[in-house]
Amino acid sequence: GLGTQAAVTNHGDLYMWGRNRQGCLGLHTDEDRYFPMKVPIGGRVTHVSLGCDHSAAVVKPWMS
């Protein structure tokens, strides 16, 4: 992403930070974040992709 970073932990938790253009960090706000914040997502993240004005994640249910 353009000024946006993401990290996925070994447990499938997604953390994002940086420029939050139109809420693309997924943190239910449009404020920029300068430190990693855990994204409230209903499953285990396996992949994440960042673009200029969007973010996308592949998520599997916690039970599988």
C-alpha positions in Angstrom: 0.0 0.0 0.0 1.0 3.6 -0.4 2.2 4.4 3.1 0.4 1.4 4.6 2.0 -1.7 6.2 0.6 -5.0 7.4 1.9 -8.0 9.3 0.3 -11.4 9.8 1.3 -13.4 12.9 1.9 -17.1 13.1 -1.5 -17.4 14.7 -3.3 -15.6 11.9 -3.8 -12.2 13.6 -3.6 -9.2 11.3 -1.8 -6.0 12.4 -1.9 -2.8 10.2 -0.5 0.7 10.5 0.3 3.8 8.4 -1.8 6.1 6.3 -5.5 5.2 6.8 -7.0 6.7 3.6 -10.8 6.2 3.8 -10.4 3.6 6.5 -8.3 1.1 4.5 -6.6 -0.2 7.6 -9.8 -1.9 8.7 -9.7 -0.3 12.2 -13.2 1.3 12.0 -11.7 4.8 11.9 -10.0 7.0 9.3 -7.2 8.2 11.6 -3.6 7.4 10.6 -1.9 4.9 12.9 1.9 5.0 13.5 2.2 1.8 15.5 0.8 -1.7 14.6 -2.8 -2.2 15.7 -4.6 -5.5 15.7 -7.4 -5.6 13.1 -10.7 -7.0 14.5 -11.4 -9.7 12.0 -13.5 -12.8 12.5 -11.0 -15.5 11.6 -7.4 -16.5 10.8 -5.7 -14.4 8.1 -3.7 -16.4 5.6 -2.8 -13.7 3.1 -3.0 -9.9 2.9 -2.6 -7.5 0.0 -2.3 -3.7 0.1 -3.2 -1.2 -2.7 -3.2 2.6 -2.9 -6.7 3.0 -1.5 -7.7 -0.5 -0.3 -6.6 -3.6 1.6 -7.7 -7.2 1.1 -7.2 -10.2 3.3 -7.9 -14.0 2.9 -9.5 -15.2 6.1 -10.3 -18.7 7.3 -12.7 -19.5 10.2 -11.0 -20.0 13.5 -12.2 -23.5 13.9 -10.7 -25.0 10.7 
